């Protein structure tokens, strides 16, 4: 989401300068609903991209320069249409606000023949989707968080921690967003804990944009920060090896469950899957769904976690 909003803003800055030569930074900031600092940075990025922007009583683009029109074929348009439908099925923000208007602009720009073919062919494709959190109730919170990310401004949030069942007020430097397990998470530096933390967006009850500025560390990457996590929870990286019975091995091998996945087929039809995972809690929950058809070969700690959960289930239903 962070990259998408930044891209649309850069395109808007370019369009405003192209449509109104001599436009000033203050007006760009107002029209883009962002800060002067962000506008200066956006103009710099556009220059790095090779767009000849110069300043003469306002920002201007060198005469004769234009962005070539984008041409889509039928396959590309079908891909966009399917992706837009998946995004639009997310309940509430952040996507439905922009997906519909973006597709209207794209449809208006393509030849009628391609547009009619897309509408005709799209009925043959029904993308599956899984239920997600309804973010309609979190619109003000998301707007504040997005602005904090874009302008590099701290936010004050009220966060409900389920593990402790308490609401805390804390100052956070929002670095960006992460989508995992059908939910959005905010990644940022938490001043209360003194470290980078992950906050589930639907547990952020309130968010207030502060005047304090922060600078995103140049070497920070959400992808690298998440490392080998199975989904959201992080921990010490461990090598995990699981044998799946011949009954479920074909099903298990159909999917890539983790980017580190490796598979070894056995003569009896079973399969051994190996992973390098940070933290064992989430992969333990995943394995519970396979019951006795999955056997942990290593590490011993994961065996113990599964055994403890299995004992709890037996005790509950035995009583």
C-alpha positions in Angstrom: 0.0 0.0 0.0 2.8 2.4 0.8 4.4 1.9 -2.7 1.1 2.3 -4.4 0.1 5.6 -2.7 3.6 7.0 -3.4 3.4 6.0 -7.1 0.0 7.7 -7.5 1.3 10.8 -5.8 4.3 11.0 -8.1 2.1 10.6 -11.1 -0.2 13.4 -9.7 2.8 15.7 -9.2 4.0 15.1 -12.8 0.5 15.7 -14.1 0.0 18.9 -12.1 3.4 20.3 -13.3 2.6 19.3 -16.9 -0.9 20.8 -16.8 0.1 24.0 -15.1 3.7 25.1 -15.9 5.0 27.4 -13.2 3.1 25.8 -10.3 4.8 26.3 -6.9 5.7 23.8 -4.3 3.1 25.1 -1.9 0.3 24.5 -4.4 1.6 21.1 -5.2 1.6 20.2 -1.5 -2.0 21.5 -1.2 -3.3 19.7 -4.3 -1.6 16.4 -3.3 -2.6 16.8 0.4 1.0 16.3 1.6 3.9 18.4 3.0 6.4 20.7 1.3 9.1 18.3 2.3 7.4 15.4 0.5 6.9 17.5 -2.6 10.6 18.4 -2.7 11.4 14.8 -2.4 8.9 13.7 -5.1 10.3 16.3 -7.5 13.8 15.0 -6.8 12.7 11.4 -7.5 11.0 12.5 -10.8 14.3 14.1 -11.8 16.2 10.9 -11.0 13.7 9.0 -13.2 14.9 11.1 -16.1 12.0 13.6 -16.3 13.4 17.0 -17.2 11.8 19.2 -14.5 13.3 22.6 -13.9 12.4 25.6 -11.8 11.7 29.0 -13.4 9.1 31.0 -11.4 7.6 27.6 -10.4 8.2 24.0 -11.6 8.1 23.3 -15.3 8.8 20.4 -17.7 11.2 20.9 -20.6 9.3 21.5 -23.9 8.9 18.4 -26.1 8.9 15.9 -23.2 5.9 13.6 -22.7 5.2 10.3 -21.2 4.3 7.8 -24.0 0.8 6.4 -23.8 0.5 2.9 -22.2 -0.9 0.2 -24.5 -2.6 -2.9 -23.0 -3.4 -6.1 -24.8 -6.3 -8.3 -23.9 -4.3 -10.6 -21.6 -2.8 -7.6 -19.7 -6.2 -5.9 -19.3 -7.8 -9.2 -18.1 -5.0 -9.4 -15.5 -5.7 -5.9 -14.3 -9.4 -6.5 -14.2 -9.0 -9.7 -12.1 -6.6 -7.9 -9.8 -8.9 -5.0 -9.4 -11.8 -7.3 -8.5 -9.8 -9.1 -5.8 -8.8 -5.7 -4.3 -12.3 -4.3 -4.5 -13.6 -7.3 -2.5 -11.5 -6.2 0.5 -14.1 -4.9 3.0 -13.6 -1.2 3.5 -10.3 0.7 2.9 -7.6 1.0 1.9 -8.2 -0.3 -1.7 -11.9 0.2 -2.8 -11.4 4.0 -2.5 -9.0 4.0 -5.5 -9.6 0.7 -7.4 -12.9 1.7 -8.9 -11.7 5.2 -10.1 -8.4 3.8 -11.4 -10.1 1.1 -13.5 -12.6 3.7 -14.9 -9.6 5.8 -16.1 -7.9 2.8 -17.6 -11.1 1.6 -19.4 -11.6 5.2 -20.8 -8.1 5.2 -22.3 -8.1 1.8 -24.1 -9.6 1.2 -27.5 -13.3 0.2 -27.5 -12.5 -3.2 -29.0 -10.2 -4.2 -26.1 -12.7 -2.8 -23.6 -15.6 -4.9 -25.0 -13.4 -8.0 -25.2 -12.4 -7.6 -21.5 -16.0 -7.3 -20.5 -16.9 -10.4 -22.5 -14.0 -12.6 -21.4 -14.0 -11.6 -17.7 -17.3 -13.5 -17.1 -15.3 -16.7 -17.6 -12.9 -15.9 -14.8 -14.0 -15.9 -11.1 -11.1 -15.1 -8.8 -11.4 -16.8 -5.4 -11.0 -14.7 -2.4 -10.9 -15.2 1.4 -12.7 -13.1 3.9 -10.7 -10.3 5.4 -11.2 -7.7 8.1 -13.8 -5.0 7.5 -11.7 -1.9 7.5 -14.6 0.5 6.9 -14.7 1.3 10.6 -11.0 2.1 10.5 -11.0 4.7 7.7 -10.0 7.7 9.9 -7.2 5.6 11.5 -5.9 4.4 8.1 -5.9 7.9 6.6 -3.8 9.1 9.6 -1.4 6.2 9.4 -0.9 6.6 5.6 -0.2 10.3 6.0 2.3 9.5 8.7 4.1 7.1 6.5 4.1 9.4 3.5 5.2 12.5 5.4 7.5 10.7 7.9 5.6 12.1 10.9 5.1 10.3 14.2 1.6 9.2 15.2 0.0 8.7 18.6 -2.1 5.5 18.7 -4.3 3.7 21.2 -3.6 0.0 20.7 -5.5 -2.9 22.1 -3.1 -5.8 22.9 -5.0 -9.1 22.9 -2.3 -11.0 24.7 -2.5 -8.7 27.7 -6.1 -7.5 27.0 -5.2 -3.9 27.6 -5.3 -0.6 25.7 -2.1 1.4 25.7 -1.3 4.9 24.4 2.0 5.1 22.5 4.0 7.1 20.1 5.0 5.3 16.9 7.1 6.3 13.9 5.2 4.5 11.0 7.6 2.9 8.5 5.1 1.1 6.3 2.4 -1.5 5.9 2.4 -5.3 5.7 -0.3 -7.6 4.5 -0.2 -11.1 6.0 -2.8 -13.7 7.1 -5.6 -11.7 5.4 -5.0 -8.6 7.5 -3.0 -5.3 7.4 -0.3 -4.6 9.8 1.6 -1.4 10.6 5.4 -1.7 11.0 7.1 1.1 12.9 9.3 2.2 15.7 7.5 2.1 19.1 8.8 4.7 21.5 7.0 3.0 24.4 8.9 -0.3 23.9 12.1 1.3 22.4 12.1 -1.1 19.3 10.5 -1.7 16.0 7.1 -3.4 16.5 4.2 -4.8 14.3 0.7 -3.5 15.0 -2.4 -5.1 13.6 -4.4 -2.2 12.1 -7.8 -3.3 13.2 -6.5 -3.2 16.8 -5.5 0.4 16.5 -8.5 2.2 18.1 -7.4 5.8 17.5 -4.5 7.5 15.7 -3.4 11.1 15.9 -0.9 12.7 13.5 1.9 14.5 15.5 4.2 17.3 14.5 7.3 15.3 15.3 9.3 14.2 12.3 11.4 11.1 12.0 13.8 9.8 9.3 13.3 6.3 8.0 16.6 4.4 8.4 18.2 4.1 4.9 19.0 0.4 5.5 15.5 -0.5 6.7 13.4 -2.9 4.7 10.1 -4.5 5.9 10.9 -7.6 3.8 14.3 -8.0 5.6 12.8 -7.1 9.0 10.2 -9.9 8.6 13.0 -12.3 7.6 12.0 -16.0 7.8 8.7 -15.5 9.6 6.0 -18.0 8.7 3.4 -15.2 8.7 3.7 -12.3 11.2 5.4 -13.6 14.4 9.1 -13.3 14.4 11.7 -15.3 16.3 15.0 -17.1 16.1 15.5 -18.8 12.7 15.1 -22.6 13.0 15.4 -25.4 10.5 12.2 -27.4 10.3 11.6 -30.8 8.7 8.2 -32.5 8.5 7.2 -35.8 6.9 3.8 -35.9 5.3 2.0 -39.2 4.8 1.3 -40.6 1.3 -2.4 -39.6 1.8 -1.7 -35.8 2.1 1.7 -35.5 0.4 0.3 -34.8 -3.1 -1.9 -32.0 -1.6 1.0 -30.5 0.4 3.4 -30.5 -2.6 0.8 -28.5 -4.7 1.5 -25.3 -2.8 4.4 -23.1 -1.8 3.8 -22.6 1.9 7.0 -20.6 2.6 9.6 -19.1 0.3 12.3 -21.3 1.9 10.4 -24.5 1.2 12.3 -27.6 0.0 10.8 -31.0 -0.8 12.1 -34.5 -0.8 10.0 -37.4 -2.1 10.2 -40.8 -0.4 9.8 -44.2 -1.9 6.6 -45.0 0.1 4.8 -42.0 -1.4 5.3 -39.7 1.6 7.2 -36.4 1.3 9.5 -34.5 3.6 9.2 -30.7 3.5 11.9 -28.5 4.9 11.7 -24.8 5.9 13.9 -22.2 7.6 11.4 -20.4 9.8 11.7 -17.6 12.4 9.6 -18.6 15.3 7.6 -21.9 15.7 4.2 -20.8 16.9 2.6 -20.1 13.6 3.9 -23.2 11.8 2.7 -25.3 14.8 -0.8 -23.9 14.3 -0.6 -24.8 10.6 0.5 -28.4 11.3 -2.4 -29.0 13.7 -4.7 -29.0 10.6 -3.0 -32.2 9.3 -3.4 -34.2 12.5 -1.6 -37.5 12.4 -0.8 -37.2 8.7 2.2 -34.9 9.6 5.2 -35.9 11.6 7.8 -33.4 12.8 11.3 -34.7 12.3 13.0 -31.6 13.7 13.4 -29.5 15.8 12.5 -31.2 19.1 10.9 -28.0 20.4 8.3 -28.1 17.6 7.5 -31.7 18.5 6.9 -30.7 22.2 4.7 -27.7 21.1 2.5 -30.1 19.0 2.4 -32.7 21.8 1.3 -30.1 24.4 -1.5 -28.8 22.1 -2.6 -32.4 21.4 -2.8 -33.2 25.1 -4.9 -30.1 25.7 -7.4 -31.3 23.0 -7.5 -34.8 24.4 -8.1 -33.5 27.9 -10.8 -31.1 26.8 -12.8 -33.7 25.0 -12.1 -36.6 27.4 -13.7 -34.6 30.2 
